[in-house]
Amino acid sequence: MRNLKNSIGKRLYSILVSPKKAQQEWCGEYWQTIDDVRDISCSYCRKFDKEKQQCRIPFGSPIRKCVISSVEAHLNNAKNKSVLEIGFGRFSLGKTLVKRSGGIWTGVEPHQSKDKPSKIGKGGYGHAADIPFPDKTFDMVFGVQTFEHWGQKVEGAAMRPSEYRDCIEEIWRVLKPGGTVYLDAPIHFHGHEMFIMGDLQKIRGLFTSDRWKDLNLERWRYHYEPLQRYVPYEKLFAEWHEEIDSYTEEEIERIKKEPIWMLALTVTKIDN
Ligand SMILES: C[S@@+](CC[C@H](N)C(=O)[O-])C[C@H]1O[C@@H](n2cnc3c(N)ncnc32)[C@H](O)[C@@H]1O
């Protein structure tokens, strides 16, 4: 019943979403810069209802509410842009926003049939390390809650885990010079170990300065008050132990006590 309510809420929200409204809601600086990261605390977030002391997104887990907010903040103006979504799954608010704001949406997803190749303006088979389009095709590439899975061992078993270096190189290849990237992922939740551990240094290191500029990291819901703390729970830990090789038990124990938050990353391909 809860899932059905969630699903209806999600669809309804998607029908009503407006890029214009999103542009107004998210214009200007919606973050506070702390230690070189753009921090969006719940109490400061534009989706926070001060009167009711709750998030105005009516469905989804605490992190999905941040996903919706961040997607609205970043993908609200794709006018005349050719935009690629990686790992679109079954539902894409980003696709709706891109199309409604005048952009052309194209998607690649490894769970699509290999007989359904991706074409410009449509979704089809493809994955982050093998994007079936020529060099310099897109003005923008984005991925919602997929980045953390590209290199993971456990869920990626259906397809071989990819090297992050290859995926980022592939995104760089299909972007036009000056093209932009938006990626988001949960931190201290699941996926590749750098996302479970929240290793921002490693994540930043994927975007080298000979190829990329203007890298920004946003941290959503790390400062969650007055909303509830959302912490890693027992069910996640078996996967953590399969994924994590490069960190000590002590570091893992420390992470278990941290709140789960959402990372949003934007970066630009250098012009030459
Ligand atoms: C948690 S789902 C998110 C789906 C959708 N973007 C959303 O926000 O609901 C993760 C998605 O990433 C896709 N995925 C996993 N590994 C991938 C890869 N290497 N390249 C592209 N997509 C991948 C999965 O097939 C899945 O659709």
The ligand as an ORCA input file, in Angstrom:
! r2SCAN-3c Opt
* xyz 0 1
  C      18.945      3.125     -8.340
  S      18.663      2.985    -10.046
  C      18.293      4.664    -10.475
  C      17.412      4.743    -11.660
  C      16.913      6.148    -12.019
  N      17.998      6.981    -12.470
  C      16.216      6.766    -10.833
  O      16.677      7.776    -10.320
  O      15.192      6.226    -10.413
  C      20.300      2.774    -10.705
  C      20.322      2.679    -12.210
  O      21.665      2.692    -12.670
  C      21.795      1.751    -13.705
  N      23.209      1.350    -13.852
  C      23.925      0.497    -13.090
  N      25.178      0.380    -13.579
  C      25.259      1.195    -14.652
  C      26.284      1.506    -15.584
  N      27.498      0.970    -15.486
  N      26.008      2.381    -16.568
  C      24.779      2.940    -16.665
  N      23.757      2.685    -15.818
  C      23.998      1.820    -14.826
  C      20.885      0.609    -13.281
  O      20.557     -0.245    -14.336
  C      19.695      1.382    -12.719
  O      18.748      1.684    -13.697
*
